[in-house]
């Protein structure tokens, strides 16, 4: 069997000088029935030499297997652990990145199959120079960054917890960690290409503990990736989905006041941990800005959507105005208006509309930044957050995808008391307000916006909300007036931090 073959290789089939080649001579006669087993061990020795000569062949073999759909011989997998150290230390990250881009160009299914094999297929228990990695992902996704510092995925995210042996039936859909694969029979369908047909567990390599990785979660999120996105953006987004489907164990602080639930707080913490992992991997791979943004931005948006947005008094005023203007068909409170505004800004939805205010989506957007993929981001959040939270986010996104009016920055002259640092926030609030109401009349000049605000009784109400000295007979300009503390800073969404984890 495979364990015996591996044991014989350790005991003397490798040459005495340590070079991989023909087996070492032995004066003792071969045991009866050992001819076939010796041939299998020789295949492993040959693969060790091939992979050590150029460790990038490990990645290429997986690429061709995923693209063309053929089996990799079991002797290949027995030899892989002996090439991992060289794959990490001797292969430039940029060479790995070039191979990964080729996989993305092959199509969506080959890319997901490759990620299944990288994250979900357990490596053999090889202790002789094997490196001890539970799967290939920590060796494939990383390398030396431009400063010469090694940056890789942390093996901890694909290492099963000690003594843990959960069953798939015990895993809750809303649990913080996706259910792991436990046995060969539970590997994803894409991994069956590597196994003999029919599958015979007795003839399989002595695999290690299965990595805590959920192919189902990764594929559920990746199913929402538009086919029109470029290959590097698809690669980055799929990598984010794969890492978010691993074992991410962030600290579990008590949820802040107003948070949706403890499970959603854990899901946001997992997104924060996954951001550090993808940035370290992208640094090590010398990834392009497009791939980096596509891997980092969806995770940042997941964390933003699951965090509690700030609540301001102006949101209550705008929510009341929206309920007044739509005839009671769609009523929102100040808290929900703040959540809608938070989603609009976090997902940069304004870039997905045509100049006339019509929704054009990801495929038709000319001003979209890589990584801002609303449907994919929501599905990614749904792999860990609670089901009611996902349904609420979907409903809010559907509302914000309505057609709306074009709104010009010049029209804000109708609000002379608007502080300059709140101009972007006000434009976003108007977009949300119009989509709640279903209003599509253009707001492109001062007169049209003034008429719109007077109709909703917002001109004086917003001034009174922004300033401490409102109603005291002072001129309605922001110069020399005292803003309320909550409006002294812009309430735009913060920019994503692009800081990766430090090298250990």
N, C-alpha and C positions, 0 to 999 in steps of 0.2 A: 504494500500500500504506500501512500504518499509519505506517511510518517516514517516508515522504514527506509524509503529511498532517501529522504532528507537526513536520516540518521547515518546511513552509510556514507553520504557525501561528507558529513562532518568527520567521519572516522577514518578517511583515508583515500577517497576517490579523487580529492583535489591533489594536484602535484605537490610534492614536498617543498618546492621553492616558492609556493604561493601563487604562481602564475596560473591562470585559467587556460586549460588546453586539454591534452589527452590525460586519461586517468593515470594515477601513480601505479607503478608496478607492484605486484604482490606475489611472493613465492608460494603462498598458501593457495591450495586449490579453491576454486569458486564453489560455494555451496550449491547443492542441487536445486534446480529451479530458479537460479538467480540470474540467468542470462537476460531475461526480459526486464527484470528490475534494474540490472546494470545498464542496459540500454537507456532506460528512462532517466537514470541518474546522469548518464553522459549527456543527454539532452539538456538537463539542468545546467551542467557545467558549461556546455557550449553557449547557452543563453547568458550565463553570468559573464563570459568573455565578451560576447556581443554587446551587452548592455553597459559593461564597464568601459569598453572602448569608446562608446559615444552614449552617455546616459540619456541624451535627448531622444534616443530610440524608444524609450519607455513611452514618452508622450506621443511619438509618431505612431507607435503600434496601437495605442488606444484611439488615436484619431482615425486610422484606417479601419479599425474594428467598428467604431461608431458610424463612420460614413458608409462603409460598404456592407456592413452587417455580417461579418464572418466571425468564427470562433478564434480566440487566442488559445494556443495549446496550454495545457495545465503546467507544463515545464516552464513556460514563460513566467507564470505567476510565482512559481517556487524560486525563480532567480531574481525577481524584481526587488525583494528586500535587500539584496546584496549590492544593488546599484543606487539605492536611495541616497546614501552619503555623498556619492559623486554627483548625483543629480542636483543635490542642494548646494554643493560647494564648487563644482567645476563648470556648471552650465550657466551662462549669463541669463538674467531674467528677460532681456530683450529677445533672445532666441526662443524662449518659451512663449513669450507673447505673440511672436510671429506664427507659431504653430497654433495657438489658441484662436487667432484671427482666422486662420484657414479653416478651423473647425466651424466657426460661426458662419463662414461663407458657404459651407456645405449645406446649411439649412437648419431650421429650428429643431427638428427631431434628432439629427445627429449631435447637435450641441447639448441637448438635454440628456441624451444617452451617454455622452462623454462625462457630463457632470454626475450622472448616476454612478458610473464606474469609478470616478475619482473620489467621490465622497461616501458612497454607500457600499462599495465592495470591499470586504475585509481582506487584508493581506495575510499570507501564511505566517505562522508562528516561527519565524527564523531568528535565531539568536546569534548566529555566527556572522557578525558584520551587518546585521539587518537594520539597525537604526531604531527599531522598536516602534515604528509608526503604525497606527491602526489602519490607515488607508493611504492612498497616494496623494490626496489633496494637499497636505502640508508641504510636500516636496515639490509639487507641480506649480502651485500658485505662490510665487515669490522668487527672490534672488537678491543680488546686490544692487542697491539703488545707485543713482549717479554719483553719490559720495562714497561709494564702496562699502556701505553699511548693509549687512544682510537683513532682509525683511521678508518674513514668511507668515503664512497663516499659522495660528497657534495650534499645536496638536491637541490642546485641551478641548477644543470644540468638537472634535471627532473621537474623543477617547471616552469609552463607556465608564460610568461611575463604578467604583470598586464594589463588588458584591451585589450590584443591581441586576435584576433579571425580570423586568416588568413584562407583562403579557400585553399583546396588542389590544385585547378587550378591556384592559384596565386603564387605557389611555383616554383621557377626556378630550374632546375636540377643542375645548377652551383652555387646556392646560398650557403652562408657559413653555414647555418643551415638547416638540412634536414626537410622536411615538417612534422608537427606533426599530430597525430590522433585527430580528433575533436569530433566524435560521436561514439556510439556503432557500427553503421553500417560500420565505417571505421577502426575498430580494425582488426589486422591481423587474417588470418584464424585460426591460432593456438589458439587464444583467444576465439573463438566461442565455444570451449569445456566447457567454464565456464558459458555460457549463456543458458537460456531455449530454447528449440527448438519447434516451430519456435520462433524467437526472438520477444519479445513483449516489446518495450521500457517502457511501463507503468508499467510492472512488474519487472523491473530491480532495483537493489539497487540505492539509490541516490548517484551516482558517482560524484567525484570531477572533476575538469578541467583535460582534458587528458594531460598526460605528453608529452613534446615535444621530442618524440622519433620516429625514422623511422625504422620500422621493415624491410621495403624493402631494405634500405641501408645496414643494418646489414646482411641480408640474401644474398645480392648480393656479399658482400665481403667474407662471410663465404662459399659461393659456391666454392670459389677457394682454400679452405683449403684441402690439400691432405688427403685422407682417411687413409694413412699409418702413420700419425703422432700419437704419444702417446696421451693418454687421457688428461694428465695434460697440454701438449702443446696445444691441441685443446681447452681446457677450457680457458687457458690464452689468446689465439688468439681470440676466440669468445667473451670473455669479453672486449678485446680491441675494437673489432668491435662494440659491443653494446654501449660502452661509447662514441666512436667517432660518433655514430649516435644520440647522445643526443644534448641538447642545450648547446653548448660551446661558450661562448661569449668572446673571447680574445680581447684585445685592437686592434684597427685598425690603426696602424701606416702607413704612406705612404710607398709604396713598395720601396725597395732599388734599386739603379741604376742597370739595367740589369735584374731585376726580371721579371718573365714571365707575371704576371698580379696581380692586387690587389686581385682578388678572390683567386688566388693560395697563395698569402701571408696570407690571412685570413685562408685558409685551413691549412697552415703550423702552424699558431698560434693556431688553434684548436687542432692540433696534440700535440703541446707543452702543452696545458692545459690538454688534455686527459692523457698525461704521468703522470702528478702530481696526477690525480685521480686514475689511475690504481696502482700506487705505494702505495698510501695511502690505497687502498683496500687490496692490497697484504700484506702490513705490518699488517693491522688489522686482516687478515685471517691467519697470520703466514704461508703464502704460501711457497711452495718449491721454490728453485732457478729456476727449470725448468718452473714452472707456472709464476713466476715473469718475467723471461726473455722473455717468450712467449707473455706476455701481454705488456711489455714495448718496446721490440725491434721493432715490426712492426710499432708502432707509431713513434719511433725515426727515423726509416728509411723513413717513409712518410714525416716527417719534413725535413730530409736531402735531399730527392729527390726534394722537392718543393722549397728548398732554392737555392740561386744562388751559384754554385761552384766557387772556385778561378780559375783565368785564368793565365797561365804562358806561357812564350815564347816557352818553350820546347814542349808544346802541338801543337803549330803551326808547328814546325819542324816535329813532328811525324805525324801530319795530312797530311802534304805535302808528306812525305815519303810513307804513306799508299796509297795516291792517285796515286803516281808514280808507286807503285809496283803492283797494281791490274788491270792495263790496263784500268783504267777509269771506271770500272764497279761500283764502290762505292766510291764516293768522299765525304770527310768530311772536315769541317773547324776546326780551332783550338778550337773554342768555343764548337763545338759538340764533339770533341775528349775529351775535359775536362769533358763534361757531361757524356760521356761513361766511362771514368776513375772513375768519382765520383760514378756512379752507380755500377761499378765493385767492388769498395772498400766498399761502403755503404752496399750493399747486401751480401758481402762476397761470391761472385760467385765462387771464386777459390775453395772453399770447396765442390762445387757441381759437380766437374769434377773428373773423374777417373784419376789414375796416368798416363795413356797414353794420357790424354788430351780429352777423349771422355765425352760428357755430360751425366751425370747419373741422374740428377734431385734430388728432395728432398727425394724420396723413396729409392734411391740407394746410397745416400751419407753417408759415414761412418764417416766423420769428421765435419759434420754440427753442428752448435751451435743452440740450440732451439730458435725459433722466426724468423730465417732468412728464410722466405717463400716468394720467389720473386713474384709469381703470386698473392698470397693473398695480399701482401703489395701494389702492383700496383692497385689492385681492391679496396683496402681500400682507397688509395689516390683518386681514381676516384669517390668515393661517395661525394667528396666536391670540388675537383679541376675542372678546366675547361676541357671540352671535348677534345680540341686540345692538351692540356698538357698530358692527359691520353693516347691519340693515339701516341704521340711522345715517351712517356715512354715505351709503349708496343713495338714500333718498335725498340727502342734501346735495350730492353731486348732480343728481338728475335735475334738481331745481336750478342749480347754477348753470347748467348746460343749455338753458333756454336762450333763444335769441333775445338780444337787447339792443338798446340804442347806442350809437357812437357818442362818446362823451369827450369833449375837448377840454384841455387844460385852460384854454383862454376863457371858457365859460365860468371858471371859478371866480372871475372878477365880480360876479353877482354876490359873492360872500366877502365883503371888504374886511370883516373881522377874522377871517380864517387865518390862523398862524401858518407861516410858510412851511414849517416842518410837518404840518398835517395835510398838505395838499394831496399827496399820494394816497393817504388813508381816506380822505374825503371822496376822491374819485372812485376808489374801490367800494366805499359805502354806497355811492350812487349806483354803481353797477349791480350790487346785491339788491338794493331797494327796487330797482327797475325790474329785476328778474323775479322777485317775489310778486310784484304787481302784474307782470306781463307787459309793462310799458315798453314801446319801441320807438316813440317819437324822439328824434335826435335832440341832444342837449349840446349843441355846438357853439352857442354864443351866450352872452350874458343875459339877454332878454329871455331866451327859452329856459335857462336854468332858474332865473329869478321867478318866472311864472310857475315853474314846477315846484319850487320851494315854498312860494306863497300859497299855492294850492294845498300843500301838505302842512302848512303852519309851522315851518321849520326855520325861517329866517331869524326871528327873535328868540325862538326856543334854543337854537344852537348857540347863539351869542351868550345867552344866559347860562348855558351849560359850560361853556369854555372859560368864562372870565369871572373872577371874584367880584368885580365892581360893576357887573351888568345891572342895567336899570337905574344907574345913578346920574343919568343925564350926560355921560361922557360920549364923545364921538365914537362911532362904531368902526374904529380902526385898531389894529393890534399894537400900534406904537404907544409905548408908555402905559399900557394896561397890564394888569397882573393876571396871569393865567392860573387856573387851578392846578395844584401839584400833579394830578394824574395826566394832565395834558402838556406838561412841560417838555416831554420827550415824544418823539414819533412813535406811533404804535404799529408801524409797518412790521412785517414778519422779519425776524433776524436772519442774517445771512448764514448759510451753513458753514460750520467750521471745517476746514480742510486739514486738520491736524491728525496725523496717524499715531499709532502707539510707538513708544520709544523702543529702540533695539535693546534686547536684554544682554 
